[in-house]
């Protein structure tokens, strides 16, 4: 059967522009110029014989014709990505590339990865330090991120989103401190006297007696905290999430690891 020629590059540009409703932001995502995005959209409109976007006082707006085909287009791109993943699976079915904050890897993730590998000796890991590592650039399968949800990715929460107060004395602050009133809107006297770069440094400083800090409860697993924790765990807006783009999340090998780490299967 002869297949209709598909302008895949132009369709990819259209998908990005439709998601952002901005040629500029679509250009940033695709690493091209806004003018190039505009040219691709105009060429696609000429080919299809329909108008895809209209400009309003509020910015870009999809036409009814454009919206009618968008869901099917995105489903098609997912099928393309699945096909590529399937073709690559022969070489990478047992190799996991995972990014995680260093302190979370040491406290929570490492022993669970060890248990998974003990049950699956063929498994290999490539471990990347840094929660915001780009999935495409690092060829990641999964990442652990300290966040309030998966955002545009697929994901599952790792444990309860809770914080505990550790240590005594002056406050130790860090970016993403789980206690929301400490960083903004607090009295000047309640603001951190000591600033560190991440939760791991905050925990180490508090346990060393430098001050007190709000620490994600999951980081305290196995830590020597006798007499250092004051009070019960408190709910936190942020927590540790295991995340991946949908194509990775749907892979069999990723579903198996997610199930092992969380006791739940990866869905989607």
C-alpha positions as CSV (number, residue, x, y, z in Angstrom):
1,X,0.0,0.0,0.0
2,X,1.3,3.4,-1.0
3,X,1.6,5.7,2.0
4,X,0.8,9.4,1.8
5,X,3.9,11.6,2.1
6,X,3.8,13.2,5.6
7,X,5.6,16.5,6.3
8,X,6.9,15.2,9.6
9,X,9.2,18.1,10.4
10,X,6.4,20.6,9.8
11,X,4.0,18.5,11.9
12,X,6.5,18.5,14.7
13,X,6.8,22.3,14.5
14,X,3.0,22.5,14.5
15,X,2.8,20.3,17.6
16,X,5.3,22.5,19.5
17,X,3.6,25.7,18.5
18,X,0.2,24.3,19.5
19,X,1.4,23.3,22.9
20,X,3.0,26.7,23.6
21,X,0.7,28.9,21.6
22,X,3.8,30.8,20.8
23,X,6.2,30.6,17.8
24,X,8.9,32.0,20.0
25,X,8.6,29.4,22.7
26,X,8.2,26.7,20.1
27,X,11.4,27.9,18.5
28,X,13.3,27.7,21.8
29,X,12.1,24.1,22.3
30,X,13.2,23.1,18.8
31,X,16.4,25.1,18.8
32,X,15.4,27.1,15.7
33,X,14.4,30.7,15.0
34,X,10.8,32.0,15.4
35,X,11.0,32.9,11.7
36,X,11.8,29.2,10.8
37,X,8.8,28.1,12.9
38,X,6.6,30.6,11.0
39,X,7.9,29.4,7.6
40,X,7.1,25.7,8.5
41,X,3.6,26.6,9.7
42,X,2.9,28.6,6.5
43,X,4.2,25.8,4.4
44,X,2.0,23.3,6.3
45,X,-1.1,25.5,5.9
46,X,-0.4,25.8,2.2
47,X,-0.1,22.0,1.9
48,X,-3.2,21.2,3.9
49,X,-5.2,24.1,2.5
50,X,-6.4,25.2,6.0
51,X,-5.5,28.0,8.5
52,X,-3.9,26.5,11.6
53,X,-3.5,29.6,13.8
54,X,-5.1,33.0,14.1
55,X,-3.7,35.9,16.0
56,X,-5.9,37.6,18.6
57,X,-5.4,40.4,21.1
58,X,-4.4,37.7,23.6
59,X,-1.9,36.0,21.4
60,X,-2.0,32.9,19.2
61,X,-5.2,30.7,19.0
62,X,-5.7,27.4,17.3
63,X,-8.4,27.2,14.6
64,X,-11.1,24.6,14.8
65,X,-9.4,22.7,11.9
66,X,-6.1,22.6,13.7
67,X,-7.6,21.4,17.0
68,X,-9.5,18.6,15.3
69,X,-6.3,16.9,14.3
70,X,-4.1,17.6,17.2
71,X,-4.9,14.6,19.4
72,X,-4.4,12.1,16.6
73,X,-1.1,13.8,15.7
74,X,0.2,13.6,19.2
75,X,-0.8,9.9,19.4
76,X,1.0,9.3,16.2
77,X,4.2,10.9,17.6
78,X,4.0,8.7,20.7
79,X,3.7,5.6,18.3
80,X,6.8,6.8,16.5
81,X,8.7,7.2,19.8
82,X,7.5,3.7,20.9
83,X,8.7,2.3,17.6
84,X,12.2,3.8,18.1
85,X,12.3,2.6,21.7
86,X,11.3,-0.9,20.5
87,X,14.1,-0.9,17.9
88,X,16.6,0.1,20.6
89,X,15.4,-2.4,23.2
90,X,17.7,-5.2,22.1
91,X,20.8,-3.3,23.3
92,X,19.4,-1.4,26.2
93,X,16.7,-3.7,27.8
94,X,18.8,-4.3,30.9
95,X,20.6,-0.9,31.2
96,X,19.0,1.8,33.3
97,X,20.3,5.4,33.2
98,X,19.0,7.2,36.3
99,X,19.5,10.8,37.6
100,X,18.9,11.6,41.2
101,X,20.0,14.0,43.9
102,X,23.2,12.7,45.5
103,X,21.8,12.7,49.1
104,X,18.6,10.9,48.0
105,X,20.6,8.3,46.2
106,X,22.7,7.5,49.3
107,X,19.8,7.5,51.7
108,X,16.9,5.9,49.9
109,X,17.6,4.9,46.3
110,X,20.9,2.9,46.4
111,X,19.7,0.1,48.7
112,X,16.6,-0.4,46.6
113,X,18.5,-0.5,43.3
114,X,20.8,-3.0,44.9
115,X,17.9,-5.2,45.9
116,X,16.5,-5.0,42.3
117,X,19.8,-6.0,40.8
118,X,20.2,-8.9,43.3
119,X,16.9,-10.2,41.9
120,X,17.9,-9.4,38.3
121,X,21.7,-9.9,38.0
122,X,21.7,-8.9,34.3
123,X,20.7,-5.4,35.1
124,X,23.3,-2.6,34.7
125,X,23.0,1.0,36.0
126,X,24.4,4.3,34.7
127,X,23.9,6.8,37.6
128,X,23.8,10.6,37.0
129,X,24.1,13.1,39.8
130,X,21.6,16.0,39.5
131,X,17.8,16.0,39.6
132,X,17.3,18.5,36.7
133,X,19.4,16.6,34.2
134,X,17.9,16.8,30.7
135,X,16.3,13.5,29.7
136,X,17.3,13.7,26.0
137,X,20.9,15.0,26.5
138,X,21.7,12.4,29.2
139,X,19.6,9.6,27.5
140,X,17.8,9.0,30.8
141,X,15.3,6.3,31.6
142,X,14.2,7.8,34.9
143,X,14.9,10.7,37.2
144,X,14.2,11.5,40.9
145,X,13.2,15.1,41.4
146,X,12.3,17.1,44.5
147,X,9.1,18.8,43.3
148,X,5.3,19.3,43.9
149,X,4.3,16.9,41.2
150,X,5.5,15.3,37.9
151,X,4.6,18.4,35.8
152,X,4.7,17.6,32.1
153,X,6.2,14.2,32.8
154,X,4.7,10.9,34.0
155,X,5.6,10.1,37.5
156,X,4.8,8.6,40.9
157,X,5.5,9.9,44.4
158,X,8.2,8.1,46.4
159,X,6.9,7.8,49.9
160,X,5.0,10.4,51.8
161,X,5.7,14.1,51.2
162,X,6.8,15.0,54.7
163,X,9.5,17.0,56.5
164,X,11.0,16.7,59.9
165,X,13.0,19.3,62.0
166,X,16.5,18.2,62.8
167,X,19.0,19.8,65.1
168,X,18.8,22.9,67.2
169,X,20.0,26.5,67.1
170,X,20.0,28.8,64.1
171,X,18.0,27.9,61.0
172,X,19.8,26.3,58.1
173,X,18.1,27.1,54.8
174,X,18.4,25.5,51.3
175,X,16.7,25.9,47.9
176,X,13.4,24.0,48.0
177,X,13.2,24.0,51.8
178,X,10.0,22.0,52.4
179,X,8.8,24.4,55.1
180,X,7.1,27.1,53.0
181,X,6.9,29.9,55.6
182,X,10.6,29.8,56.3
183,X,11.8,31.2,53.0
184,X,9.0,33.7,52.2
185,X,6.7,35.8,54.4
186,X,8.5,34.8,57.6
187,X,9.7,37.3,60.2
188,X,13.2,38.5,59.6
189,X,14.4,36.8,62.8
190,X,12.9,33.5,61.5
191,X,14.8,33.5,58.2
192,X,17.7,31.2,57.8
193,X,21.0,32.3,59.3
194,X,22.9,29.7,57.4
195,X,22.4,28.8,53.7
196,X,23.5,25.6,52.0
197,X,23.0,24.3,48.5
198,X,20.8,21.3,49.0
199,X,18.9,19.0,51.4
200,X,21.9,16.7,51.8
201,X,24.1,19.6,53.0
202,X,21.4,20.9,55.3
203,X,21.0,17.4,56.9
204,X,24.8,17.0,57.3
205,X,25.1,20.5,58.9
206,X,22.2,19.9,61.3
207,X,23.5,16.5,62.4
208,X,26.9,18.0,62.9
209,X,25.4,20.5,65.3
210,X,25.7,23.6,63.1
211,X,22.0,24.5,63.4
212,X,18.6,23.2,62.7
213,X,16.9,22.4,59.4
214,X,13.8,21.1,57.7
215,X,14.7,17.8,56.1
216,X,12.6,15.6,53.8
217,X,11.6,12.6,55.9
218,X,12.8,10.1,53.4
219,X,16.4,11.3,53.7
220,X,16.5,10.2,57.4
221,X,16.2,6.5,56.5
222,X,19.2,4.8,58.2
223,X,20.7,8.1,59.4
224,X,22.0,8.3,63.0
225,X,19.6,10.9,64.3
226,X,19.1,9.9,68.0
227,X,18.0,12.9,69.9
228,X,18.3,15.2,66.9
229,X,14.8,15.0,65.5
230,X,12.3,17.4,67.2
231,X,8.6,16.8,66.8
232,X,6.6,14.6,64.4
233,X,6.8,14.6,60.6
234,X,4.8,17.4,59.0
235,X,3.1,17.5,55.5
236,X,5.3,19.0,52.8
237,X,4.0,20.6,49.5
238,X,7.0,19.1,47.8
239,X,8.3,15.5,47.8
240,X,10.5,13.1,45.9
241,X,9.0,12.0,42.6
242,X,10.2,9.3,40.2
243,X,9.5,10.7,36.7
244,X,10.1,10.1,33.0
245,X,8.6,11.2,29.7
246,X,5.7,9.1,28.6
247,X,7.7,7.0,26.0
248,X,10.2,5.9,28.7
249,X,7.5,5.5,31.3
250,X,5.6,3.0,29.0
251,X,8.7,0.8,28.5
252,X,8.5,-2.7,30.0
253,X,11.9,-2.4,31.7
254,X,11.0,1.0,33.3
255,X,7.6,-0.3,34.5
256,X,9.4,-3.2,36.1
257,X,11.9,-1.0,38.0
258,X,9.1,1.5,39.0
259,X,7.1,-1.4,40.4
260,X,10.1,-2.7,42.4
261,X,10.9,0.8,43.8
262,X,7.4,1.7,44.8
263,X,5.3,-1.4,45.0
264,X,3.1,0.1,42.2
265,X,3.2,-0.4,38.4
266,X,4.0,2.5,36.0
267,X,0.8,3.3,34.2
268,X,0.1,5.3,31.0
